[in-house]
Amino acid sequence: MATGDELMYGRILDTNSNWIAKRLAELGANLRRVTMVGDDDADIIDALHEALQRDADIIVFTGGLGPSEDDFTVDSIGHALGRGVTYDPVGLEKIREIYSRRGQTDLTRARRMTRVLEGSRALQNPAGMAVGMEIDEGGKTIFTLPGVPQEMQAMFDLHIAPMIEGRARSVFLARTLRVSMVWMDFFPVYRQLQADYPDIYIKNAATPPEADEDRRRVIPIKVDIVLEASSREEAEARMDALLLEYQRRIDAAGGGKIELR
């Protein structure tokens, strides 16, 4: 769940959700929903209540852990769950040491970055100062991570990825291809491949040529493939077999080539 008015106003792109989606697929987790909400207490509360009513096992918040007055993700989660806010002593000591080296003594604003909820487990930040948290509620696990991408990614891999890997019953493998072949010959092969492999995500990203003569030319077309298997080895083997079969069908349709992007 990405939070921040800057997202809602379109001032920055939500690259965090995109990164998490890719990372979850690598880890073998099924992403059920991505939610974006502004810096509004009531909206964050509503979004969390809705998430808790769904069948997701893990809910991840990004953003709203900074020192500013509009960084109140932890407070809003506390309001939603009826839990009070406290401060993580480990994170606070880390900030105190950093500020001391800088010759700063006023921790009033910085202290806000160590807020966690009562009954939660503080998550230390190896790439910054904002402390995250892990909290169990109704059989679901809620995580908070900073909105700064490098901090979010470091904390996700340190604290959340191991949990998901321990629970995952399968792994996902993704490949992005550049398929170069005659445009008008591409889609019969592509659509038949989708029909023959319904359990594999196969999706093209291409803009049709406007001129009829261009449809008879060789054009590079982006194709994304995502498949699921019980192990990384099985996934690699399935992907290799699929790419060989895809190339065979392209050759039978008149020729072309597949390149990994």
C-alpha positions, 0 to 999 in steps of 0.5 A: 500500500503506497502512501503519499500526497505526492503520489496522488497528485502525480508529482512522483511515480510509484516505483516502489509498488512496481519493484515490490511486484517484481520482487514478489514474483521472484519470491513465489508470492501472489500479489493480490492488490496494489493500493495508493492512498494520500496522506489522509488519516481516514483514507489510510484507516479505511484502506487498511480495514479493507485490506484486513477483510481480504484474504491477503496474508501480508500487507505492506505499507510504503511511505509516511515514516519520515520526520515531517508532520504529514508522515503519519502512516504509523499513527493511522495504522494505530488508529485503525487497530486501536494501538498506541504509538511508542518509540523504538530505542534502538532506532533512536540511539542510532539517530542520536549517534548520527546527529552527534557526529553532525554536531546536532542535538535537537532530535525533536523531528528526527525522533518521529522516524522511530515511531512504532506501535505497541505490540509491534516488532521494530525493523531496523533500516540498514540504508537510512534512519526511518524505522519500520515495523512488523505487527500481527493482526487477525492472522495477517502480518502488516509491515511498514517500510520507508518511501525512499526506494533504496531504503525500502528495497534494503528493508524489504530484502532484509525483513520481508523476503525471508518470511515470504521465501519460507512460506512460498510453495512455488517460484515465478520466473519472468523473461522479456523477449524481443521477437523480430518477425513479419508483423502480420505473421506474429499474432497467429503464432502468439495467440496460439501459444497463449491458447496452448499454454494457458497457465503461463502469462504471455503478453505482447506490448506493441503498437500496430503499424498504420501503413499496410506495407509495414505490416509485411515488414519484420518488426521487433515486438516486446513479449513478456513471459511469466511462469510458475513452478515448484522450484527454480530449476523446474522454472528454468527448464520450463522456460527453456522448453517454452522458448525453444517451442516458440522459436520452432513455431516462428520458424514454421511461420516464415522465420524470425528470431527471439532475443532476451532483453 
